[in-house]
Amino acid sequence: MINLDKSEDSKLYNQHSRCSGFTLLELLVVMVIIGLLAGYVGPKYFEQIGKSETKTARAQIDSLGKALDQYRIEVGQYPSSEQGLAALNKNPSNDPKWSGPYLKKSVPNDPWNKPYLYKYPGEHGDYDLYSLGKDGLQGGAKESEDVVSW
C-alpha cells in the first residue's frame, strides 16, 4: 500500500537533514582551538629555526677558523683584512708558500645571507671573525645576537 501521508516523510527528511553536518558553533569552537594551538606552537617552532641558524653560523665560523689556522701555518701569518677570507681560496699575492685552496668550496655567507666579517689583526684574538646575526646590527639578543670566533 502506498503511503500518501507526506507529512510523515517530510518529518523524517527534516530530522535527517538537521542531524548531518556541523553547527556554526561547533565550527567556531574548532577554529578557536586551532588558533590557540597555532599561537602556542608557532613561536616555539620559529624560535627553533632561529637557534638552528645560530648553530649553523657557529659551525661555519669554526670551519673557517680551521682554514685560517692552516693558512697561517703554511704562509706564516693570517691573511690581512684587505685580503680577507678570499685568500683561503685564491693566492692573494702570489705567495710561494701558499698551497691552498684551504676550503673545498667558496667562502659561504652566513645563514642570513650576509658575508662573514674578518679583521686581522683582531681586537679579541689573533683575528676577529664574526657575523652580525639576523638583524645585521652589532649586539642583539637571541637570533639577532652576534656570532663570533672569540
C-alpha positions as CSV (number, residue, x, y, z in Angstrom):
1,M,0.0,0.0,0.0
2,I,1.3,3.4,-0.9
3,N,1.7,5.9,1.9
4,L,0.0,9.2,0.9
5,D,0.8,10.9,4.2
6,K,3.6,13.3,3.1
7,S,3.9,15.0,6.5
8,E,5.4,11.8,8.0
9,D,8.0,11.6,5.2
10,S,8.8,15.3,5.5
11,K,9.4,15.0,9.2
12,L,11.9,12.2,8.7
13,Y,13.6,14.2,6.0
14,N,13.8,17.4,8.1
15,Q,15.1,15.4,11.1
16,H,17.7,13.7,9.0
17,S,18.9,16.9,7.4
18,R,19.2,18.6,10.8
19,C,21.5,15.9,12.1
20,S,24.0,15.8,9.3
21,G,26.8,18.4,9.2
22,F,28.2,20.7,11.9
23,T,26.6,23.7,13.5
24,L,28.2,27.1,13.3
25,L,29.0,27.0,17.0
26,E,30.9,23.7,16.6
27,L,32.9,25.1,13.7
28,L,33.8,28.2,15.7
29,V,34.9,26.1,18.7
30,V,37.2,24.0,16.5
31,M,38.6,27.2,14.9
32,V,39.3,28.7,18.3
33,I,41.1,25.6,19.4
34,I,43.2,25.5,16.2
35,G,44.0,29.2,16.7
36,L,45.1,28.6,20.3
37,L,47.4,25.7,19.3
38,A,48.9,27.7,16.4
39,G,49.5,30.6,18.8
40,Y,51.3,28.3,21.2
41,V,53.3,26.1,18.8
42,G,54.1,28.7,16.2
43,P,56.5,30.9,18.2
44,K,58.3,27.8,19.6
45,Y,58.8,26.5,16.1
46,F,60.2,29.7,14.8
47,E,62.4,30.0,17.9
48,Q,64.0,26.6,17.0
49,I,64.6,27.8,13.4
50,G,66.5,30.9,14.9
51,K,68.6,28.6,17.1
52,S,69.5,26.3,14.2
53,E,70.6,29.3,12.1
54,T,72.9,30.5,15.0
55,K,74.3,26.9,15.4
56,T,75.0,26.9,11.6
57,A,76.8,30.2,11.8
58,R,78.9,28.9,14.8
59,A,79.8,25.7,12.8
60,Q,80.8,27.8,9.7
61,I,82.9,30.1,11.8
62,D,84.7,27.1,13.4
63,S,85.4,25.7,9.9
64,L,86.6,29.0,8.6
65,G,88.8,29.3,11.7
66,K,90.5,26.0,11.0
67,A,91.1,27.0,7.4
68,L,92.6,30.3,8.6
69,D,94.9,28.4,11.0
70,Q,96.1,26.1,8.2
71,Y,96.8,29.2,6.1
72,R,98.8,30.7,8.9
73,I,100.8,27.5,9.4
74,E,101.8,27.4,5.7
75,V,102.2,31.1,4.9
76,G,103.4,32.3,8.2
77,Q,100.7,34.8,9.1
78,Y,96.9,35.2,8.7
79,P,95.5,36.9,5.6
80,S,95.3,40.7,6.1
81,S,91.9,42.4,6.5
82,E,92.3,43.7,2.9
83,Q,92.9,40.1,1.6
84,G,90.0,38.8,3.7
85,L,88.6,35.4,3.6
86,A,89.0,35.2,-0.2
87,A,92.7,34.4,0.5
88,L,91.6,30.9,1.6
89,N,90.6,30.1,-2.0
90,K,92.9,32.2,-4.1
91,N,96.5,33.1,-3.6
92,P,96.2,36.9,-2.9
93,S,99.8,37.9,-3.5
94,N,101.3,35.0,-5.4
95,D,103.0,33.9,-2.2
96,P,105.1,30.8,-3.0
97,K,104.3,29.3,0.5
98,W,100.5,29.4,-0.3
99,S,99.4,25.9,-1.1
100,G,95.6,26.3,-1.0
101,P,92.8,26.4,-1.5
102,Y,92.1,25.9,2.1
103,L,88.4,25.4,1.6
104,K,86.6,22.9,-0.6
105,K,84.1,25.5,-1.8
106,S,83.9,29.3,-1.9
107,V,83.6,31.2,1.4
108,P,79.9,30.9,2.4
109,N,77.7,33.7,3.5
110,D,76.2,33.4,7.0
111,P,72.8,31.8,7.4
112,W,71.2,35.2,6.9
113,N,72.9,35.6,3.5
114,K,75.4,38.2,4.6
115,P,79.2,37.9,4.3
116,Y,81.2,37.0,7.4
117,L,83.3,39.8,8.7
118,Y,87.0,39.3,9.1
119,K,89.6,41.5,10.7
120,Y,93.4,40.9,11.1
121,P,94.9,41.8,13.5
122,G,91.9,41.2,15.7
123,E,90.9,43.1,18.8
124,H,89.8,39.9,20.6
125,G,92.3,37.4,19.4
126,D,94.8,36.8,16.6
127,Y,91.9,37.6,14.2
128,D,88.2,38.5,14.6
129,L,85.8,36.5,12.5
130,Y,82.1,37.1,13.1
131,S,78.5,37.5,11.8
132,L,76.2,40.3,13.0
133,G,73.3,37.9,13.2
134,K,69.8,38.1,11.8
135,D,69.4,41.8,12.2
136,G,72.8,42.7,10.7
137,L,73.5,45.1,13.6
138,Q,76.1,44.9,16.3
139,G,74.9,43.4,19.5
140,G,71.4,41.9,19.8
141,A,69.9,39.0,21.7
142,K,68.6,35.6,20.8
143,E,68.6,35.1,17.0
144,S,69.9,38.6,16.4
145,E,72.9,38.2,18.6
146,D,76.4,38.4,17.0
147,V,78.1,35.0,16.4
148,V,81.8,35.4,17.0
149,S,85.1,33.5,16.9
150,W,86.3,34.6,20.3
